[in-house]
C-alpha cells in the first residue's frame, strides 16, 4: 500500500491511497476461513460448507471491508508520519465504477490543511479591562439580604406592604398547581393589590394573568407554566396559605459566627470589610470572562490567515448526524468560522508559550474551585481530606475533567494575556458592567 500527496494550493491537497491485492489477500482468506467454521448454511453441516460457496456468498463484502480498514489505517499512518495538520477529516472523492476484483485500486481523498501563521501579543491600542466598584450601597444591600435570610418569620393575619405572601396558584384546565411566595410590590395593578389585601388565610380569589406581575417573567415562575401554554392561561385561582412578616436578624456575634465560623468576624466594620473583599474576589471571575471574550475578539480581528473555505463547507455537509445541503452548510460555516479561527489561534498560543496541563494541575485546580464554592455556604476552612474526597469523586467523571481542564486553560490564557497585552482599566458599577457584558451586538 502506498499513500502520496498532491498539493492543489497551500491549503488544499489530495491524498491518493494505492492498494494492491497482495496487501489484503491473506487477511481476506483468513476471514473467509473463519466464516467457513461458523457458517450455518442449509444442506451442509456446520463447518463443512465448501470454501468456494463461502467466497461466492461473502467474498466481495469481506474484501471491501478489509480494503476499507487498510485505507483508513494508511491514511492515519501517513498523516501522523508526515505530521500534517488538517482541518476536519479527509473527504473521499466519489467513484462510481470501482472494480473490486482489480489487482490495484486507487482511492483519492481531499484534505484541508491548517494555515501557517503567528500570533502577536503586542497591541498598540490598549484593550479595555474592567474592575467592578464594590460601593457602600452594594455592601449595605448585601447586609440587609443576610439579615433577612437569617431573620425570623412572624405570622400575620392581614396582608400589608413588605409582608411575604404564600399561596397556591391553580388552573385545572391547564394543569397549573404551584405554591409560591411573593410580596405586594411584585403585583402590578393597584386593583389586584387591593383585592389581595382583603383576603383572609384560607380564602381564594380569581386573578387575570395579563399584567398580574410587574415583571412578565414572574408569571411563568410563580405559575410554573411551560412555553406551550403560558399564553393560553388567562385566569388563575389564588388560595392564600400564609402571611409572614420577616424580622431581620441582629448584627451580633451569633450571626457573624453562623456566616464565617466562630470569632472570625467580631464587628460590623469587620463584616463590611470581609463582604467587600469577598465580593471583589467573586467579581474577578466575571471581569476575567469579559476580558477573555474581548481579547478573543481582538486576536481574531488582528490575526490574519486564510482557511480552506470550500473544503470546510463540503466537509460540513457530511460531518454531523444530519446531512446538510450546500446552502445549509454555507450558513453553518458562516456561523462557526470565528470559533474555528479562535480554536486555531488558541492552539498556536498553547504551543508558542509551552502551556501544559496535567492531572495534578487539574486536581489542584478542582480543589480551589471546591473551596470557593464551600465558602459561599459558610465553610471557610475545609479539611484537606474532605477536599481530596470531593475532588476524586468529581474527577471520576470524564465530562467534569474536560470542563475543569477547559476552565484551567482559560485561566492560564488570561494570565498570559494580562502579562503581555496592554489594557486600560475602567472602574464601573456592577449594573454598568452587566449592561456592557451582556449587551447585544
Buried (B, 14 or more C-beta within 10 A) or exposed (E): BEBEBEEEEEBBBBBBBBBEBEBBEEBBBEBBEEBBEEBEBEEEEEEEBEEEBBBEBBBEEBBEBBBEEBBEEBBEEBBEEEEBEBBBEBBBEEEEEEEEEEEEBBBBBBBBBBBEEEBEBEBEEEBEBBBBBBEEEBBEEBBEEBBEEBBEEEEBEEBEEEBBBBBBBBBEEBEBEBBBEBBBEBBBBEEBBEBBEEBEBEEEBEBEBEEBBEEEEBBBEBBBBEEEBBEEBEEBBBBBBBBBBBEBBEBEEEBBBEBBEEEBBEEEEEBBEBBBEBBBEBBBEBBBEBBBEBBBBBBBEEBEBEBBBBBBBBBBBEBEEEEBEEEBBBEBBEEEBEEBBBEBBBEBBBEEBEBEBEEEBBBEBBBEBBBEEBBEEEBEEBEEEEBEEBBEEBBEEEEBBEEBBEBBBBBBBBEBBEEEBEBEEBEBBBEBBEEEBEEEE
